[in-house]
Amino acid sequence: MKTAALFPGQGAQGVGMGKDLFEKSAAARKTFEEANAILGVDLAKTCFEGPEETLSRTDTCQPAILVHSIAAIRALEEKGAPLKADLAAGLSLGEYTAHVFAGSIAFADAVRLVRKRGEAMQAACDAKPSTMATVLGLDLEKLKHAVAEGKAKGIVVVANLLGPGQAAISGEVAAVEAAGEAAKKLGAKRVIPLKVAGAFHSPLMASAVETLRAALAKTEIRAPRIPVISNVTAAPATDPAQIRELLGRQVGESVLWEESNRRMGADGVKRFVEVGPGKVLTGLARKIVDGSETANVEAWANVEAFSG
């Protein structure tokens, strides 16, 4: 039975994240302190104490989630129970964390990259009002019809294909609202506006894509020790040049998360371990891959359970 390491994306953050790891693991504490020094801000204090509006900023929560996840990985290693995975994958931002875990991007470089990524995404959002919404209970073909109707009002695309009957749409505000109304008429159970800065994983992120490509061009990327599934292709990426290209495209294109899970399941993965804040990805894995086993490493109690 193969194991996949999963890493969460933006939205998983919450005030208090990583605090017990910081207090009980020297390796985790060093991880937060290293990030503080790289960024020149007290990221740890924001994670532990908030305020929530500061932690939820795109340029803050992205490094915060990556650092929390790697702190948990290092706490496991310190405890003598390293996570042994055959594959790695991460949702959007989490793909960068997966590459740190797989050894293709150095931790310090990844912290700088995701801070830059968050800043670039925020700048793209500020340039044009935009939004996202989750659509529940509608198959992909009907969702595509709803999006096509929404396009009469502006730019809107299917941004995240998360799991069966669970997707997100992204684009200009009026277009997303129109697509959401069309989705309801076609049978969607719920359409939920997302509290995000703007239209992630859509053509409205074009300026962020260019900024990221420039940053990635200056970043050393090595061949990973295990395959990392790309959000863009739902296939393993192992060549450094390919990884650089796909990470550059990722923020402007759809996240194929359901297909990524199916690919891992087809490759023999039955155990999914989500590392970092939240339990969304393991919940999706259970829905997508029949007979899957899941575990989460978010807090010190999880680290102790793994090492026990």
C-alpha positions as CSV (number, residue, x, y, z in Angstrom):
1,M,0.0,0.0,0.0
2,K,1.5,3.3,-1.1
3,T,1.3,6.5,0.9
4,A,0.8,10.1,-0.4
5,A,1.7,13.2,1.6
6,L,-0.9,16.0,1.1
7,F,-0.4,19.6,1.9
8,P,-3.2,22.2,2.3
9,G,-3.7,25.5,0.5
10,Q,-5.0,28.9,1.2
11,G,-8.1,28.9,3.4
12,A,-6.8,26.3,5.8
13,Q,-5.2,28.9,8.1
14,G,-6.6,29.7,11.6
15,V,-5.3,31.7,14.6
16,G,-3.3,29.4,16.9
17,M,-2.0,27.3,14.0
18,G,1.3,25.6,14.9
19,K,1.5,27.0,18.4
20,D,1.8,23.7,20.2
21,L,4.3,22.4,17.7
22,F,6.4,25.5,18.4
23,E,6.2,25.0,22.1
24,K,6.9,21.3,22.2
25,S,9.3,20.6,19.3
26,A,12.7,22.3,18.9
27,A,12.7,21.4,15.2
28,A,9.3,23.1,14.7
29,R,10.4,26.1,16.7
30,K,13.5,26.5,14.6
31,T,11.4,26.2,11.4
32,F,9.2,29.2,12.5
33,E,12.2,31.2,13.6
34,E,14.0,30.6,10.3
35,A,10.9,31.8,8.4
36,N,10.7,34.9,10.7
37,A,14.3,35.7,9.8
38,I,13.8,35.1,6.0
39,L,10.7,37.4,5.9
40,G,11.8,40.0,8.4
41,V,8.5,39.8,10.2
42,D,7.2,37.8,13.2
43,L,5.2,35.2,11.2
44,A,5.0,32.9,14.2
45,K,3.3,35.6,16.4
46,T,0.7,36.2,13.6
47,C,0.1,32.5,13.4
48,F,-0.3,32.0,17.1
49,E,-2.1,35.3,18.1
50,G,-3.5,36.8,14.9
51,P,-5.4,39.0,14.4
52,E,-7.4,36.8,12.0
53,E,-7.6,39.6,9.3
54,T,-3.8,39.8,9.3
55,L,-3.3,36.1,9.1
56,S,-5.9,35.8,6.3
57,R,-4.1,38.2,4.1
58,T,-3.0,36.4,0.9
59,D,0.7,37.4,1.4
60,T,0.7,36.2,5.0
61,C,-1.4,33.1,5.1
62,Q,0.5,31.5,2.2
63,P,3.9,31.4,4.0
64,A,2.1,30.7,7.3
65,I,0.5,27.5,5.9
66,L,3.7,26.3,4.3
67,V,5.8,27.0,7.4
68,H,3.3,25.2,9.6
69,S,3.3,22.1,7.4
70,I,7.1,21.9,7.2
71,A,7.3,22.5,11.0
72,A,5.1,19.4,11.4
73,I,7.2,17.4,9.0
74,R,10.3,18.3,11.0
75,A,8.7,17.6,14.3
76,L,7.9,14.1,13.0
77,E,11.6,13.6,12.0
78,E,12.8,14.9,15.3
79,K,10.5,12.4,17.1
80,G,12.0,9.6,15.1
81,A,8.9,9.0,13.0
82,P,9.5,10.6,9.6
83,L,6.7,10.6,7.1
84,K,7.6,8.0,4.5
85,A,5.6,8.8,1.3
86,D,5.7,7.5,-2.2
87,L,4.1,10.6,-3.7
88,A,3.3,14.1,-2.7
89,A,0.6,16.6,-3.7
90,G,-0.6,20.0,-2.5
91,L,-3.6,22.1,-3.2
92,S,-2.6,25.3,-5.0
93,L,-0.2,26.9,-2.5
94,G,0.3,23.4,-1.0
95,E,2.1,22.3,-4.2
96,Y,5.0,24.4,-3.1
97,T,5.1,22.7,0.3
98,A,5.0,19.3,-1.5
99,H,8.1,20.3,-3.4
100,V,9.9,21.3,-0.1
101,F,9.0,17.9,1.3
102,A,10.2,16.2,-1.9
103,G,13.5,18.1,-1.8
104,S,13.0,19.9,-5.1
105,I,12.8,23.4,-3.6
106,A,14.8,24.5,-0.5
107,F,12.7,25.7,2.4
108,A,14.1,29.2,2.4
109,D,13.5,29.6,-1.3
110,A,9.9,28.3,-0.9
111,V,9.2,30.8,1.9
112,R,10.4,33.6,-0.3
113,L,8.5,32.3,-3.3
114,V,5.1,31.9,-1.6
115,R,5.4,35.4,0.0
116,K,6.1,36.7,-3.6
117,R,3.2,34.6,-4.8
118,G,0.8,36.0,-2.3
119,E,1.9,39.6,-3.0
120,A,1.5,39.1,-6.7
121,M,-1.9,37.5,-6.3
122,Q,-3.1,40.3,-4.1
123,A,-1.8,42.9,-6.6
124,A,-3.8,41.1,-9.4
125,C,-6.9,41.1,-7.2
126,D,-6.5,44.8,-6.4
127,A,-6.2,45.7,-10.1
128,K,-9.7,44.4,-10.9
129,P,-12.7,43.5,-8.6
130,S,-13.2,39.7,-8.8
131,T,-14.3,36.8,-6.7
132,M,-14.8,33.0,-6.3
133,A,-17.6,30.7,-5.3
134,T,-18.0,27.1,-4.4
135,V,-20.6,25.1,-6.3
136,L,-21.9,21.9,-4.6
137,G,-23.9,19.1,-6.1
138,L,-23.5,19.7,-9.8
139,D,-21.7,17.5,-12.3
140,L,-18.9,19.0,-14.4
141,E,-20.8,19.2,-17.7
142,K,-23.7,21.1,-16.1
143,L,-21.2,23.4,-14.4
144,K,-19.5,24.1,-17.7
145,H,-23.0,25.1,-19.1
146,A,-23.5,27.4,-16.1
147,V,-20.1,29.0,-16.6
148,A,-20.8,29.5,-20.3
149,E,-24.0,31.5,-19.3
150,G,-22.0,33.5,-16.8
151,K,-19.5,34.6,-19.5
152,A,-22.2,36.9,-20.9
153,K,-21.4,39.1,-17.9
154,G,-17.6,38.9,-18.1
155,I,-14.7,36.5,-17.3
156,V,-15.6,33.4,-15.3
157,V,-14.0,29.9,-15.4
158,V,-14.0,26.6,-13.5
159,A,-11.1,27.2,-11.1
160,N,-10.9,24.2,-8.8
161,L,-12.2,20.7,-9.4
162,L,-12.0,19.4,-5.8
163,G,-14.1,16.3,-5.6
164,P,-17.3,14.7,-6.8
165,G,-19.9,17.5,-7.1
166,Q,-17.6,20.0,-5.5
167,A,-15.9,22.7,-7.5
168,A,-15.1,26.4,-7.4
169,I,-15.7,29.1,-10.1
170,S,-13.6,32.2,-10.4
171,G,-13.8,35.5,-12.3
172,E,-15.3,38.9,-12.4
173,V,-18.0,39.5,-9.8
174,A,-21.0,39.9,-12.0
175,A,-19.9,36.9,-14.1
176,V,-19.4,34.6,-11.1
177,E,-22.8,35.7,-9.7
178,A,-24.5,35.0,-13.0
179,A,-22.8,31.6,-13.3
180,G,-23.8,30.8,-9.7
181,E,-27.5,31.6,-10.5
182,A,-27.3,29.4,-13.6
183,A,-25.8,26.6,-11.6
184,K,-28.7,26.7,-9.1
185,K,-31.2,26.5,-12.0
186,L,-29.3,23.5,-13.3
187,G,-29.6,21.7,-10.0
188,A,-26.7,22.8,-7.8
189,K,-27.4,22.1,-4.1
190,R,-25.6,25.2,-2.9
191,V,-23.5,28.1,-4.3
192,I,-21.3,29.6,-1.6
193,P,-19.4,32.9,-2.1
194,L,-15.8,32.5,-0.9
195,K,-14.0,35.0,1.3
196,V,-11.0,35.5,-1.0
197,A,-9.3,38.6,-2.3
198,G,-10.2,37.8,-5.9
199,A,-10.3,35.4,-8.8
200,F,-7.5,32.9,-8.1
201,H,-6.8,30.3,-10.8
202,S,-8.4,32.4,-13.6
203,P,-7.1,34.5,-16.4
204,L,-7.4,37.5,-14.1
205,M,-4.2,36.2,-12.4
206,A,-2.1,36.9,-15.6
207,S,0.1,39.5,-13.9
208,A,0.7,37.2,-11.0
209,V,1.7,34.4,-13.4
210,E,4.4,36.7,-15.0
211,T,5.7,37.7,-11.6
212,L,6.0,34.1,-10.5
213,R,7.7,33.0,-13.7
214,A,10.3,35.7,-13.1
215,A,10.8,34.6,-9.5
216,L,10.9,30.9,-10.4
217,A,13.5,31.6,-13.1
218,K,15.9,32.8,-10.3
219,T,15.1,29.8,-8.0
220,E,17.1,26.6,-7.9
221,I,14.8,23.6,-8.5
222,R,16.2,20.1,-8.2
223,A,14.7,16.7,-9.2
224,P,12.4,15.6,-6.4
225,R,13.2,12.4,-4.4
226,I,9.6,11.3,-4.9
227,P,7.1,12.4,-7.6
228,V,5.0,15.5,-7.0
229,I,1.6,15.7,-8.6
230,S,1.0,18.9,-10.5
231,N,-2.2,20.8,-10.0
232,V,-2.2,21.8,-13.7
233,T,-1.8,18.3,-15.3
234,A,-2.8,15.9,-12.4
235,A,0.3,14.0,-13.3
236,P,3.7,13.6,-11.7
237,A,6.3,16.3,-12.3
238,T,9.9,15.2,-11.8
239,D,12.0,17.3,-14.3
240,P,13.2,20.6,-12.8
241,A,12.4,22.6,-16.0
242,Q,8.9,21.1,-16.1
243,I,8.3,21.8,-12.4
244,R,9.3,25.4,-12.9
245,E,7.0,25.8,-15.9
246,L,4.0,24.2,-14.2
247,L,4.4,26.2,-10.9
248,G,4.5,29.4,-13.0
249,R,1.3,28.5,-14.8
250,Q,-0.5,27.1,-11.8
251,V,-2.0,30.3,-10.3
252,G,-3.7,31.2,-13.6
253,E,-5.1,27.7,-14.4
254,S,-7.6,25.2,-13.0
255,V,-6.6,23.0,-10.0
256,L,-7.3,19.4,-11.0
257,W,-7.5,18.1,-7.5
258,E,-10.1,15.3,-8.0
259,E,-8.2,14.0,-11.0
260,S,-4.9,14.2,-9.0
261,N,-6.4,12.0,-6.3
262,R,-7.7,9.5,-8.9
263,R,-4.3,9.4,-10.4
264,M,-2.7,8.7,-7.1
265,G,-5.3,6.0,-6.4
266,A,-4.7,4.4,-9.8
267,D,-0.9,4.4,-8.9
268,G,-1.7,2.3,-5.8
269,V,-2.0,5.0,-3.2
270,K,-4.4,4.0,-0.4
271,R,-3.0,5.9,2.5
272,F,-3.2,9.7,2.5
273,V,-1.5,11.8,5.2
274,E,-2.4,15.5,5.3
275,V,0.3,17.6,7.0
276,G,-0.5,21.1,8.2
277,P,-3.7,23.0,9.2
278,G,-7.1,21.5,8.5
279,K,-8.6,18.2,7.4
280,V,-10.1,19.2,4.0
281,L,-7.8,17.1,1.8
282,T,-8.1,13.9,3.7
283,G,-11.9,14.3,3.6
284,L,-11.8,14.7,-0.1
285,A,-9.4,11.7,-0.5
286,R,-11.9,9.5,1.3
287,K,-14.7,10.5,-1.1
288,I,-12.5,10.1,-4.2
289,V,-10.4,7.0,-3.6
290,D,-12.3,3.9,-2.6
291,G,-11.0,2.1,0.5
292,S,-8.5,4.9,1.3
293,E,-7.0,5.3,4.8
294,T,-6.3,8.8,6.0
295,A,-4.4,10.6,8.8
296,N,-3.6,14.1,9.8
297,V,-0.6,15.8,11.3
298,E,-1.6,19.2,12.4
299,A,-0.7,19.4,16.1
300,W,1.7,17.9,18.6
301,A,-0.8,15.2,19.6
302,N,-0.7,13.9,16.0
303,V,3.1,13.8,16.1
304,E,3.0,11.8,19.3
305,A,0.4,9.4,17.8
306,F,2.6,8.8,14.7
307,S,5.7,8.2,16.8
308,G,3.8,5.9,19.3
